[in-house]
Amino acid sequence: MHMVREALDHANCTRVAVTAFANKQIFPLAGDLGKALGAAKVCLFVVDNRLPEVPPEVRDNVSVATTTTLIPSSCEVVLGTSHNWVPWASLGDCSITSEQPATTRFPSTCCSSTRPGSCHGTAIQGSKG
């Protein structure tokens, strides 16, 4: 959690992606981050058939999205399993590919950006200014 807060405090960071291999790793961390930062700032990105597995205490503390279009723009932290990041590779003009490691595929702000090619394919990137 310390690393996420530190990243969010960085002047050039607009969104942080946190990934792990299994939901059993992501769910508790999402709940803890949601408690600390608020549900409006933390989104759990989960496949719809896994939604029933999200514990109520986690759901109460995070925003939940089952598709990339449902991730609220207010969310500064998005958590999901490494399997979930592949769809980001096909979103418009982002300069990312599914061949890149999962930790570098999250396009952060670029897919909602009006600046073509503004994605640099980093897990922690963007501009607040």
N, C-alpha and C positions, 0 to 999 in steps of 0.2 A: 504494500500500500504506500509505503514511503516513496518508492520510485515513481509511482503514478502521480502523487502529489508534486514531486519535484519536477516531473516532466510538464505538468499543467502550469506550473509557475514559470516555466521558460517563456521568454518574450515571443518566440516564434511558434509556439505550440498552440494549436486550436483543438486538437482531438488526439486521444491516445487509444490505441488498440491493444487489448490484452488477449492473448491466445494461449490455449493449452490443448493437450491432446484429447482430454475427456471432460465430459460435463461434470463429473464428480469433483474435478479440480476447479472448474469455472464457477459453478453455482455458489459455493460458499464465499469465494472472493468477490463475486458480484454483489452478494448480499452485504458483505462488510463495506465495500466501497459505496454502495447505495446508502447505507446508514451514515457513513462519514460525509459524503458529498451531496446527498439528496437524490431522490428518484428521478428528478427532472434532468439530472446531469449524468446519470449512469444508465446505460442500456445493455440488457442481456440479449444478444442476438442468438436465437435458438431455432432449430428446425422445428416446424409445426408439429411433427409427430412426437417430439420430445417435450413439448410444452407441458403435458400433464406431469412430467417428472420434476418440474421446477418446484421446490418446496415453497409453501405459502409464505414463510418468513423471508424468502428471497424475493418473491413476487411483490410483496408489500413494500420493498425498499428500492426497487429498480423499475425502469421502463422496460417493457419486453417487446421485442420485434421478431417476427418470423420471416420477414422479407427485408431486403435492404431499403426499400422505399418506405418502410414503416419505422425506420430508425429516426427518432426525433432530432431535429436540427439543434435542439438545446443540449443534447448529450455531448459531453466532453470526453466521456470514457465509454467505449464499446467493448464488450467482452463476448467471446465465443470460442468454439473449438476450431482447431486448424482446418477442419473439413469445411467450415462455413465460409472461409475467405475466398474460395475459388470463384464464386459469382462476381466478385468485384472486378475481376480481370476483363469482364465483357461490358463494362459500363462506359460507353462513350469514348472520350478522347484521353483517358488516363493512360499514362505511359507505363503500364504494368502488364505483366503476362502471368499466366497460370504456371509457367515454369519457374518463376521466382520463388524463393522460400516463403512460406506462409507469413513469416514475421515482416516481410517487406511488401506484401501484396495489398495491405489495407490502404486505400487511397486517401483517407482522412477527408479533407475538405474538397479535393479536386473534382469529384464527381458531381458536386452541387455548385461548382464554380462556373463562372461565365468566362474564365480564362482558359482557352484551349491549351493543352499541354502543361498545365500548371502542376500536375501531380508528379512528384519525384519518387514515388514508390517507397516511401519510408513509413515506418510504423508510427513515428512521432514527427509530424511535420505540419506545415501550414503557416499562416501569417495572421497575427492579430491586428495588424495595422493596415 
